Amino acid sequence: MKTVTLDVRAPADSMAEFTHSWKSGKAQKSARISFATPELLWKVLTAKRWQLLKALCGAGPVSIREAARRVERDVKAVHSDVTALLNAGVLNRTESGGIEFPFNAVKVDFLLQAA
């Protein structure tokens, strides 16, 4: 099963891990998409966008129209959500113009602690 981890960490930490992997010649252990703050994660991944990701998990490439059909929403609204998820690096655009969430599962990992 291909899983992506969505986490919250400073951009410098993400870059340091990438640099270490690059220099060592070892691939990163798992796919990871990082957000700088929990607020940014929740701003990008709204309830409607979570619903969309759930419908796209393991689905392979689909058109935006097909994605809208799967979540029973208006194509225009889904297009806006797809654009936000593409810009955040959560979805991929296919060569044929469709969209793809190339994972079968999502893990969310962040720590909430006292200020």
N, C-alpha and C positions, 0 to 999 in steps of 0.2 A: 504494500500500500504506500503510495506516495503522499507524504504529509508535509504541509508547510506550517511553520511556527510563526505566528504574529506576536511580536514582543515590543516592549517599550524599553528603549535605551538610548543613550546619548549618541549622536552621529559619530563622535570621535571613537566611541567603543566599537561601533559597527565597522568603521574604517580600520581600526586596529586589528580586528579579527580577520577582515578581508586581506589586509597586508600580510599578516602572519601566514594565512593559508597560501597566499600567492608566493611568498618567499620560500615556504617549506615545500611547495609543489604538491601539497595534499589538498584535496577537495574539502570543502566545508562538510561537516557531518550531515547536515540536513538543510533543506531549503528554509530560508528565513526572510521575513519582511519586517523591518523595524520601523517604529514610529518614535519620534523624539519625546512625546509626552502621552500620558493616558488620554488627555483631552483631545489630542490630534487623532489618536486611534479611534475614539468614539465619534469624532466629527466625520471621519472618512467612512467608518463602518457603521452606518445608521441601521436601524431595524430593517428597513426595506432592502438595503444592500446586503445585509446578512441573509435575508430570504433569497436574494438573487444568487449569492455564493452557494448557498445550500442546493439550489436548483442546478447549478453549474458544476458542482463537485462530481468529478468522474464522467462528465457528460461528453467531453471532447469538444471540438470546435462547433459552434452554433452561430446562427445569425442573431442580431439583436431582436428581430421580430420573433424568432423561436424562443429566445430567452424571455421575452415579454409574455408569450403564450404560456410558458411553463410556470410563471409566477402570477398569471392572470392579472396583468397590469397593462396600462396604456404604453404603447411603444415609445412615445415621446418621453414619458417619465423614466422608463427603463433606459433609454438612450442617455439621459442626464446622469443616471446612476452609473452606467457603464463608463461614461467619460470620466467621472470622478475616480472610479476604480482603476481605469487605465492610467490616469495621471499619477495615481499613488503607487503604481507598479503591482497592483494586486491581480489584475487581469492582463492577458496578452492579446494583441491583435494578430490574427492569422494572415497569411499571404493572400488568401482569398477574400479578405475584408471582414471575416467573422471575428468572433471573440472566443477566448478560451481561458478557463481556470484550470491549469494543468495539474491539479492535485485531487486526490480522493478524500482527503481529510484535512481539517484545520485544527491546530492547537493554538490557544491564546495563552501567553505567559507574561505576566507582569505582577509586581509586588506593590501593594498599597500599604504605606506605613505612615505613622504619625510624623507631622512636619517638624 
